[in-house]
Amino acid sequence: MESNDLLGTEDIVVIMVCLAVPLIKGIVFAVKERLSSMKDRFLPGERIDSLASVTISIFATYMSAVTLMGSPTDVYVFGCMYAVNHIGFGIAFLIGSFTVVPLLHPLGISSVFEYMEKRYDSLLVRQFFVMVTVIMMMFFMGISLLPPALGVEVGAGVDYSLCIIIVGSIATFYTLIGGLKSFVWTDAFLCSLMFVAFSVLIARVTLTVGGGNSALILAEAGGRTDFNQISPDPRERHTWWGTVLGGTAFWLFFAYSQSTVKRLSGVKSITSVKLTMVINGFLVIIYGAFVLGLGMMIYAFFHYKRCDPLKAGLIKNRNQTPPFFALVAMKDHPGIPGLYMAALFSSALCTVSSGINSMASNTLDEILKKPLARYSELCRFFINKVFILFYGLVVIGLGFVAIGIEGTVAQKIITIVGAFGSPVTGAFLLGAVSLKANKFGALVGGAASIAVNLWLVIGMHLHGRKIRPLPGPPSDMCFLNTTLFSVENDSMTSELPSTVDVVTGEVDPGSDPYGFTFFMYDISYVWYGVIGVLVTFFVGLVVSMCTSRYVTKETDPLLVFRIFRQCTAKVSSTKMDVYEAEAEAVTYTFTVNSDPADVMNKTHIIDGDDVTQVQYSTHL
């Protein structure tokens, strides 16, 4: 790549300052809380008073560098329909506010896996889905290291492998020393960088091309504004059916995930927890609008300059389009290109750090809970640190593997989460909806879902059709734009073959790579989440019905959604003052319409409508 001087000294300073913030914050919290309980710092259940910090932290964890780079890339290459996914993301959070919050938070459950063990009365179910989630999160975190790596390769000519090692090491270090509050507060800072970067870049393009209306005209001319994709055919890459339903199923995993539930368990009030979920639902939709705007502005900019950077040889693959755009569009404003690069670095940092912490906690609290029960708290503390270091190294290694996965960065994430995350969501919904669901159904349903999704993913990768990208911007002025791109290369105006791969730039030798093949292999990646949830749910339900005679213990009504609890609980239709339901070792006493003002410790608000208090008394 010839263009290796796009990052100036000011940009490098901005990047270094932004990366220093999480490190300093982690050290401050480590010193400030050196006398606090190690369990409170690293394990679930920490109480965090700031609603705003938790809300932004949840949002920033998943609105990561992947969306900062991958989402605009998808809009730039394939059009605006990708942004509709964010409507599904928002719906998932809204669903979570009325399902997972009233179900888990009142019982003090800080892990969806803890819920699964209670609901299915099986440690094996808990550990199975923990391992599935850990595998998925490792790949997720590895992919999250790609955006800053690819961005630096564009701007400074530094090999992306070195950048992967640097970002992964920083994320591991400040997760290692800072505890939960460190990345909760740091995420708030990192999140602000993403919105600032989006706003500055969109404003810059608007001024460059002569106004927002002109930018939209250019984007429309390139076919980037077509929202009229309503076909129900699942083979179509993006349609309203696929993006909304698929986006909802995909994002439900995050609404129920360990990282989200862990943060929510630290909020004292159930009303605040619900509000956090609702706000996040609207935030991801707003973020989708920014993604859409930036993707279309990037196309408008290069259309206006009449230069496609991939055809010009200025970038190696389409995923590098957004950072290259940021660097050349803001080149006359020292420090601003560095702001976008800092946002890539910082958002990747907060995502990876949160994921590493979640995986370490899952391993310690879910898989090794019983073996480590006899060890002291100090010993468990150091074991937790060892797992943080271990997963940090694994994520760095998978960052090198992720570059070979086909598709845009955003597509890689949705594919991985669809394959491995949807079985967890399906098993959770199965248990929360049906009183008849049992451990056999959950295990068989989850395994069947993983098998089906892996078959689809591998089949698509090996035999599925390629998706034809929209025509790129004109390329006749690339060579003449040397003052903009600072590149002199006679091959800049050369045209690539029509069968060039949209991501790798490699020529496909097949005669018709865009033609339909076997139906199942051509299913769009956005449907993997829907398929995984449905397979887990219905296979699990059938297996549960077939094996019901082997499970004699009745399900505690408190472990299903309230609407199904009301339909199945043997309670009079008239309001009662007290209802007692005995579970394995705990008696729950419901007091209707009581004052929740003094609800503390082991007494939790269970619902904001009728039942407001739960009092625990053990039989042990």
NORNORMO-V530008 format. One record per residue. N is the residue number from 1. OMEGA is omega in whole degrees, 0 to 359 (NA if undefined). BURIAL is I if it has 16 or more other ideal C-beta (glycine too) atoms within 10 Angstrom, else O. Layout:
n = [N/N]
omega = [OMEGA/OMEGA]
burial = [BURIAL/BURIAL]
This chain:
n = [1/2/3/4/5/6/7/8/9/10/11/12/13/14/15/16/17/18/19/20/21/22/23/24/25/26/27/28/29/30/31/32/33/34/35/36/37/38/39/40/41/42/43/44/45/46/47/48/49/50/51/52/53/54/55/56/57/58/59/60/61/62/63/64/65/66/67/68/69/70/71/72/73/74/75/76/77/78/79/80/81/82/83/84/85/86/87/88/89/90/91/92/93/94/95/96/97/98/99/100/101/102/103/104/105/106/107/108/109/110/111/112/113/114/115/116/117/118/119/120/121/122/123/124/125/126/127/128/129/130/131/132/133/134/135/136/137/138/139/140/141/142/143/144/145/146/147/148/149/150/151/152/153/154/155/156/157/158/159/160/161/162/163/164/165/166/167/168/169/170/171/172/173/174/175/176/177/178/179/180/181/182/183/184/185/186/187/188/189/190/191/192/193/194/195/196/197/198/199/200/201/202/203/204/205/206/207/208/209/210/211/212/213/214/215/216/217/218/219/220/221/222/223/224/225/226/227/228/229/230/231/232/233/234/235/236/237/238/239/240/241/242/243/244/245/246/247/248/249/250/251/252/253/254/255/256/257/258/259/260/261/262/263/264/265/266/267/268/269/270/271/272/273/274/275/276/277/278/279/280/281/282/283/284/285/286/287/288/289/290/291/292/293/294/295/296/297/298/299/300/301/302/303/304/305/306/307/308/309/310/311/312/313/314/315/316/317/318/319/320/321/322/323/324/325/326/327/328/329/330/331/332/333/334/335/336/337/338/339/340/341/342/343/344/345/346/347/348/349/350/351/352/353/354/355/356/357/358/359/360/361/362/363/364/365/366/367/368/369/370/371/372/373/374/375/376/377/378/379/380/381/382/383/384/385/386/387/388/389/390/391/392/393/394/395/396/397/398/399/400/401/402/403/404/405/406/407/408/409/410/411/412/413/414/415/416/417/418/419/420/421/422/423/424/425/426/427/428/429/430/431/432/433/434/435/436/437/438/439/440/441/442/443/444/445/446/447/448/449/450/451/452/453/454/455/456/457/458/459/460/461/462/463/464/465/466/467/468/469/470/471/472/473/474/475/476/477/478/479/480/481/482/483/484/485/486/487/488/489/490/491/492/493/494/495/496/497/498/499/500/501/502/503/504/505/506/507/508/509/510/511/512/513/514/515/516/517/518/519/520/521/522/523/524/525/526/527/528/529/530/531/532/533/534/535/536/537/538/539/540/541/542/543/544/545/546/547/548/549/550/551/552/553/554/555/556/557/558/559/560/561/562/563/564/565/566/567/568/569/570/571/572/573/574/575/576/577/578/579/580/581/582/583/584/585/586/587/588/589/590/591/592/593/594/595/596/597/598/599/600/601/602/603/604/605/606/607/608/609/610/611/612/613/614/615/616/617/618/619/620]
omega = [185/186/184/182/182/177/179/180/180/180/180/178/179/180/182/179/181/177/180/183/181/179/180/180/178/179/179/180/180/179/183/185/182/180/182/180/179/178/181/183/189/186/185/173/181/182/181/189/187/177/182/183/180/179/181/180/178/180/185/182/185/171/196/176/178/179/180/177/189/182/175/177/181/177/181/186/188/179/193/187/179/183/179/175/185/173/176/178/180/178/180/178/178/176/180/181/181/181/185/182/180/182/188/187/181/182/180/180/183/181/176/179/173/177/182/179/179/185/183/179/185/174/180/177/180/184/178/182/172/181/177/181/180/177/180/182/179/177/178/182/178/178/182/177/184/184/179/180/179/179/179/177/178/189/186/181/179/181/185/181/178/180/178/180/183/182/179/180/179/180/179/183/186/169/182/186/193/183/185/184/179/183/173/181/180/178/179/177/183/180/181/179/182/181/177/181/178/185/181/182/178/179/181/180/180/179/184/186/175/177/182/181/178/179/179/178/179/179/178/179/179/178/183/184/184/177/187/179/187/181/176/181/182/178/177/189/181/171/178/179/184/184/180/180/179/178/179/180/179/186/175/178/181/177/180/190/178/183/180/182/179/178/182/179/178/178/190/188/178/177/178/179/178/180/178/180/181/179/179/177/179/180/182/176/176/179/176/177/176/178/179/181/182/179/180/179/178/178/181/181/182/173/179/179/179/178/174/185/179/178/180/182/181/176/183/177/187/179/180/182/181/180/177/177/181/183/183/182/184/185/180/180/184/179/182/174/178/178/178/179/177/177/176/180/188/180/174/181/183/178/183/181/178/180/178/179/180/180/178/179/178/181/183/188/185/184/186/184/182/178/183/184/184/181/181/179/179/179/179/177/180/176/176/179/178/180/175/178/181/182/175/179/179/180/177/178/180/174/178/178/187/182/181/178/186/172/173/181/180/179/179/182/182/178/182/181/178/182/187/182/183/176/178/178/180/179/177/180/178/181/184/183/187/175/182/181/179/186/179/178/181/182/181/178/179/179/179/180/179/181/181/182/177/176/180/183/180/178/178/183/184/190/184/180/174/180/182/179/174/179/179/178/178/183/186/183/183/184/182/181/183/179/179/188/180/181/174/185/183/181/186/183/180/181/176/176/184/182/179/179/186/184/186/183/181/181/178/183/182/183/180/184/183/180/179/177/176/188/186/181/181/179/181/181/182/181/183/179/179/181/181/179/182/179/179/185/188/174/178/180/179/180/179/179/181/183/185/182/179/180/185/183/179/180/176/181/179/184/172/180/187/182/178/175/180/182/187/182/181/182/179/180/176/182/178/180/183/174/182/177/183/175/189/183/185/174/180/178/182/174/187/176/177/182/183/187/183/180/183/175/184/174/187/171/183/178/183/183/186/182/185/183/175/179/185/169/186/177/185/NA]
burial = [O/O/I/O/O/I/I/I/O/O/I/I/O/I/I/O/O/I/I/O/I/I/I/O/I/I/O/O/I/I/O/O/I/O/O/O/O/I/O/I/I/I/I/I/O/I/O/I/O/I/I/O/I/I/I/I/I/I/I/I/I/I/I/I/I/I/I/I/I/I/I/I/I/I/I/I/I/I/I/I/I/I/I/I/I/I/I/I/I/I/I/I/I/I/I/I/I/O/I/I/I/I/I/I/I/I/I/O/I/I/I/I/I/I/I/I/I/I/I/I/I/I/O/O/I/I/I/I/I/I/O/I/I/I/O/I/I/I/I/I/I/I/I/I/I/I/I/I/I/I/I/I/I/I/I/I/O/O/O/I/O/O/I/I/I/I/I/I/O/I/I/I/I/I/I/I/I/I/I/I/I/I/I/I/I/I/I/I/I/I/I/O/I/I/O/O/I/I/O/I/I/I/O/I/I/I/O/I/I/O/O/I/O/O/I/I/O/I/I/O/O/I/O/I/I/O/O/O/I/O/O/O/O/I/I/I/I/I/I/I/I/I/I/I/I/I/I/I/I/I/I/I/I/I/I/I/I/I/I/I/I/I/I/I/I/I/I/I/O/I/O/I/I/I/I/I/I/I/I/I/I/O/I/I/I/O/I/I/O/I/I/I/I/I/I/I/I/I/I/I/I/I/I/I/I/O/I/I/I/I/I/I/I/I/I/I/I/I/I/I/I/I/I/I/I/I/I/I/I/I/I/O/O/O/I/I/I/I/I/I/I/I/I/I/I/I/I/I/I/I/I/I/I/I/I/I/I/I/I/I/I/I/I/I/I/I/I/I/I/O/O/O/O/O/O/O/O/O/O/I/I/O/I/I/I/O/I/I/I/O/I/I/O/I/I/I/O/I/I/I/O/I/I/O/I/I/I/I/I/I/I/I/I/I/I/I/I/I/I/I/I/I/I/I/I/I/I/I/I/I/I/I/I/I/I/O/I/I/I/I/I/I/I/I/I/I/I/I/I/I/O/I/I/O/O/I/I/O/I/I/O/O/O/I/I/I/I/O/I/O/O/I/I/I/I/O/I/I/I/O/I/O/O/O/I/O/I/O/I/O/O/I/I/O/O/I/O/O/I/I/I/I/I/I/O/O/O/O/O/O/O/O/I/O/O/O/O/O/O/I/I/I/I/I/I/I/I/I/I/I/I/I/I/I/I/I/I/O/I/I/I/O/I/I/O/O/O/O/O/O/I/O/O/O/I/I/I/I/I/I/I/I/O/O/I/O/O/O/O/O/O/O/O/O/O/O/O/O/I/O/I/O/I/O/O/I/O/I/O/I/I/O/O/O/O/I/O/O/I/O/O/O/I/I/I/I/I/O/O/O/I/I/I/I/O/O/O/O/O/O]
